[in-house]
């Protein structure tokens, strides 16, 4: 046999026995790590050189394939083990750690890590690492378009880099480069974790020395990445299911609470409606709300008068000043509620939690005040209170309707009681007794003159504050109060209170003692006289003005025309020359046309009075002291003085009757 090519010619090994050569060849084929001399063993079997070379090449190829298959067997065993763990383990984080750790062992890398992809920000953040020595690397976030990770995401395929510092310059980023340098990374391989076409993350292996990754490395890492994808997708699905379950629980809880609140609202509304239908009052509304909402409740009308209260803590809250709450924040809340019709809550920590104004159209009728309770008011609770406010409006309107009917009946009784027809008066007394009112005792009369647009309201207000028993109604353009003796003593207080609530002028007229029906005509004349004189905000007694009321039955323009024609020239003369002819004329009239007594009353010399009388002759005409003209002038003087005195009394400058 010839020498095998490549053998050293200077040294010859002793030939192997055939049995030893066969044993060596078997060891070389079955053990890829064996260092057996395959060509020598083939030569020992007596084969020629060409056959030795051919068999040696085949054995070498078989050894490589056997090594590949054994490595593949090991990889498949690892993958099967990972799959079994996927089926048995429920902790996603632990599974990812095991997968990364197995990739680290199988790939023989220095650093292995998994980065999860955020589709919202398109960033990748390191989630699990093995072999990392830098804390900053574990907190690394990769911006979109940077680093090897972004390239893997964009191309959705495995990519490797032999020397990272020489990686594409446009993909370098300072934070990534610093983290890679801290770890000493040179070579890297990354493969995507995919679910359908969606990228979930990237699985990386890296070495601190230069290393060329093979397609087999990429395939193995991809298989492990697929397992990691299952874990991530399962974890995301579980999180989504958990969120859906939590949201379902919350929705169910909200629905249950809503149903409880709705049932409570329906129960409250049913009770309130029953209260209206069965003749309940504001106390029923307040008590029902207080019980159901577990908080104090107060109701007041627009003028601030308390209507009802339930619970403790709001006794003074509903008290208003001039029709509005004294507290500015409360006032704003009431106004906002009156505009919107909704519950307005207060956040100032005071005793009032919220207010709801109740109204009829544009007319604000009153307010519901809610105190603070043990729980916050829900939207359903708010609607409940708003419904209660509507019930309050219905109750108030119902009461007003009943009151209006009562006022109309009272007005008819008053009209008949003040009639000059005795039969009508007897019939009115009988009707009054049938209604529980003995009008035979009503011998006191107070007439009130208010502006026409205020009469209806004035009747309602007067009926609330009039002494009990009494009759209040509108008759012949006046608000009339018929009551028992003693009404006269309260007349001025009554008139002032009515003017205050009306925020307008009120003229009160009291007749003298006697049958009201006989005295009412003089009351009417006195009212017309006061109105003719321009007096509209005081209390007068008819006995002080009987002469004037008997003579004058004119309206304001006629009275003004009479005084202007009679005394106008005298007043103009005084104004232009700063004289006192009107004062002298008044003294002359009051002292029986005697110049001497007039001078004495004025503390003047009689000649001064005579000189002024001569001037009056020029102003009034020479015949003014004749019987007819003097009567008209003296009457005008007294009426002018009366008007002046009454207007002064209305302004608070004193009060008195006519001279």
Secondary structure, 3 states (H helix, E strand, C coil): CCCCCCCCCCCCCCCCCHHHHHHHHHHHHHCCCCCCCHHHHHHHCCCCHHHHHHHHHHHHHHHHHHHHHHHHHHHHHHHHHHHHHHHHCCCHHHHHHHHHHHHHHHHCCCEEEEEEEECCCCEEEEEEEECCCCHHHHCCEECCCCHHHHHHHHHCCCEEECCHHHCCHHHCCHHHHHHHHHHCCCEEEEEEEEECCEEEEEEEEEECCCCCCCHHHHHHHHHHHHHHHHHHHHHHHHHHHHHHHHHHHHHHHHHHHHHHHHHHHHHHHHHHHHHHHCCCCHHHHHHHHHHHHCCCEEEEECCCCEEEEECCCCCCCCCEECCEECCHHHHHHHHHHHHHCCCEECCCCCCEEEEEEEEECCEEEEEEEEECCCCCCCHHHHHHHHHHHHHHHHHHHHHHHHHHHHHHHHHHHHHHHCCCCHHHHHHHHHHHHHCCCCHHHCCEEEEEEECHHHHHHHHHHHHHHCCCCEEEEEECCEEEEEECCCHHHHHHHHHHHHHHHHCCCEEEEECCCCCHHHHHHHHHHHHHHHHHCCCCCCEEEHHHHHHHHHHCCCCHHHHHHHHHHHHHHHHHHHHHHCCCHHHHHHHHHHCCCCHHHHHHHHCCCHHHHHHHHHHHHHHHCCCCCCHHHHHHHHHHHHHHHHHHHHHHHHCCCCCCCCC
